[in-house]
Amino acid sequence: MRRGEIRWYTFKIPDKKRPVLILTRDSILDVLGDVTVAPLTSTIRQIPSEVVLTPDDGVPQLCAVNLDHVQTVAKAKVGPFIAALGDAHMDRVQSALLLLRWGLSGDRWPKRWTLWNQPPIFCDAAQEAHNQLIYFQSAGDKPPPLGGNVFNTQPFKGPA
């Protein structure tokens, strides 16, 4: 089992077998008894918290990764392999999770996105959050340059 794989899982409520995307990082998967997953759904709402997949991605039908319903499940109950997402899709998943993490929802989202949005169209605050993440990944422990935005609420303290 690896991050980015799509596997079968049977949820208790509703009692339904559906594909899930593994979100837990690879470096810790072997030692955990649980794994964090996002269910796939055939209901495509065209909202920023989902990533649309097609049969070309290895899934049985057109569907979306539903990042509004991320949950932790027993690793032993996760079923067989279906497909594995590439870096481009996992980058989109990471961006959608980042948007959810910062609570950027409601009126800040565009009213509707096109079905094939690649990459996602971010509102200003979400784009800033995405830029901060990229900066931290590329610059190590250096703080990003912050101006008068929502991310400048506490001084940067660096690594502990």
C-alpha positions as CSV (number, residue, x, y, z in Angstrom):
1,M,0.0,0.0,0.0
2,R,1.3,3.5,-1.0
3,R,0.1,7.1,-0.9
4,G,-1.7,7.9,-4.1
5,E,-3.1,4.4,-4.6
6,I,-6.8,3.9,-5.2
7,R,-8.2,0.8,-3.4
8,W,-11.6,-0.7,-2.5
9,Y,-13.0,-0.1,1.0
10,T,-16.4,-1.0,2.5
11,F,-17.8,1.8,4.6
12,K,-20.2,1.0,7.6
13,I,-22.4,4.0,6.9
14,P,-23.6,3.9,4.2
15,D,-23.0,0.2,3.9
16,K,-21.3,0.6,0.5
17,K,-18.2,-0.6,-1.1
18,R,-16.4,2.2,-2.9
19,P,-12.9,3.2,-4.1
20,V,-10.8,5.3,-1.7
21,L,-7.6,7.3,-2.3
22,I,-4.8,6.6,0.2
23,L,-3.5,9.9,1.7
24,T,-1.2,8.8,4.4
25,R,2.5,9.4,3.6
26,D,4.6,6.5,2.6
27,S,7.2,6.9,5.3
28,I,4.8,6.1,8.1
29,L,2.4,3.6,6.4
30,D,4.3,0.5,7.5
31,V,4.1,1.3,11.2
32,L,0.5,2.5,11.4
33,G,-2.5,0.3,11.9
34,D,-4.8,3.0,10.4
35,V,-4.6,4.9,7.1
36,T,-6.2,8.2,6.0
37,V,-8.3,7.9,2.9
38,A,-10.6,10.0,0.8
39,P,-13.6,8.3,-0.8
40,L,-14.3,8.5,-4.6
41,T,-17.8,9.4,-5.7
42,S,-19.6,9.3,-9.0
43,T,-21.4,12.5,-8.0
44,I,-19.3,15.3,-9.5
45,R,-20.2,18.6,-7.9
46,Q,-17.5,20.7,-9.7
47,I,-16.2,22.2,-6.5
48,P,-12.6,23.0,-5.4
49,S,-12.6,20.2,-2.7
50,E,-12.7,17.5,-5.3
51,V,-10.4,16.2,-7.9
52,V,-12.0,14.7,-11.0
53,L,-10.8,11.4,-12.4
54,T,-11.6,9.6,-15.7
55,P,-11.3,6.0,-16.8
56,D,-7.9,7.1,-18.4
57,D,-6.7,7.4,-14.8
58,G,-7.5,3.7,-14.1
59,V,-10.8,4.2,-12.3
60,P,-13.9,2.2,-13.5
61,Q,-15.9,5.3,-14.4
62,L,-15.9,9.1,-14.3
63,C,-15.7,10.1,-10.6
64,A,-14.1,12.5,-8.1
65,V,-12.0,12.3,-5.1
66,N,-14.2,13.7,-2.3
67,L,-11.8,15.6,0.0
68,D,-14.7,16.9,2.1
69,H,-15.1,13.3,3.6
70,V,-11.5,12.4,4.5
71,Q,-11.4,9.8,7.3
72,T,-9.1,7.4,9.0
73,V,-9.8,3.7,8.6
74,A,-8.2,0.4,9.7
75,K,-5.5,-0.4,7.2
76,A,-6.3,-4.1,7.5
77,K,-9.8,-3.5,6.1
78,V,-8.6,-1.6,3.0
79,G,-9.1,-3.9,0.0
80,P,-7.5,-4.6,-3.4
81,F,-5.6,-2.2,-5.6
82,I,-7.5,-0.5,-8.4
83,A,-5.1,2.2,-9.7
84,A,-2.4,4.7,-8.7
85,L,-2.5,8.4,-9.3
86,G,0.4,10.2,-10.8
87,D,2.2,13.3,-9.4
88,A,-0.1,15.8,-11.3
89,H,-3.2,14.4,-9.7
90,M,-1.6,14.2,-6.3
91,D,-0.5,17.8,-6.6
92,R,-4.2,18.7,-7.2
93,V,-5.2,16.6,-4.2
94,Q,-2.6,18.4,-2.1
95,S,-3.8,21.8,-3.3
96,A,-7.4,21.0,-2.5
97,L,-6.5,19.7,1.0
98,L,-4.5,22.9,1.6
99,L,-7.5,25.0,0.7
100,L,-9.7,23.0,3.1
101,R,-7.0,23.2,5.8
102,W,-7.0,27.0,5.7
103,G,-10.8,27.1,5.8
104,L,-11.1,28.8,2.5
105,S,-14.7,28.0,1.6
106,G,-18.1,29.5,1.0
107,D,-18.1,32.9,-0.8
108,R,-14.3,32.7,-1.4
109,W,-14.7,29.8,-3.9
110,P,-15.5,30.5,-7.5
111,K,-19.2,29.8,-8.1
112,R,-18.5,27.0,-10.6
113,W,-15.4,25.4,-12.0
114,T,-15.2,23.8,-15.3
115,L,-15.1,20.0,-15.2
116,W,-11.5,19.8,-16.5
117,N,-9.8,22.5,-14.4
118,Q,-6.1,21.8,-14.5
119,P,-4.6,23.3,-12.5
120,P,-7.3,24.5,-10.1
121,I,-8.2,28.2,-10.3
122,F,-7.4,29.7,-6.9
123,C,-8.9,32.7,-5.3
124,D,-6.3,35.2,-4.1
125,A,-6.1,33.9,-0.5
126,A,-5.9,30.3,-1.6
127,Q,-3.2,31.1,-4.2
128,E,-1.3,32.8,-1.4
129,A,-1.6,29.7,0.8
130,H,-0.4,27.5,-2.1
131,N,2.5,29.8,-2.7
132,Q,3.5,29.8,0.9
133,L,3.5,25.9,0.9
134,I,5.7,25.8,-2.2
135,Y,8.1,28.4,-0.6
136,F,8.5,26.3,2.6
137,Q,9.1,23.2,0.5
138,S,11.8,24.9,-1.6
139,A,13.4,27.1,1.0
140,G,13.7,24.8,4.0
141,D,13.3,26.6,7.3
142,K,13.3,30.2,6.0
143,P,10.1,32.1,6.6
144,P,8.2,33.2,3.5
145,P,7.9,37.0,2.9
146,L,4.6,38.0,4.5
147,G,2.7,41.1,3.9
148,G,-0.7,42.2,5.2
149,N,-2.5,38.9,4.5
150,V,-4.3,36.3,6.5
151,F,-1.1,34.3,7.0
152,N,0.7,37.0,8.9
153,T,-1.1,36.5,12.1
154,Q,1.8,35.2,14.2
155,P,5.5,35.7,13.9
156,F,7.5,32.9,12.3
157,K,9.5,31.0,14.9
158,G,11.3,28.5,12.7
159,P,11.8,24.8,13.4
160,A,11.6,23.7,17.0
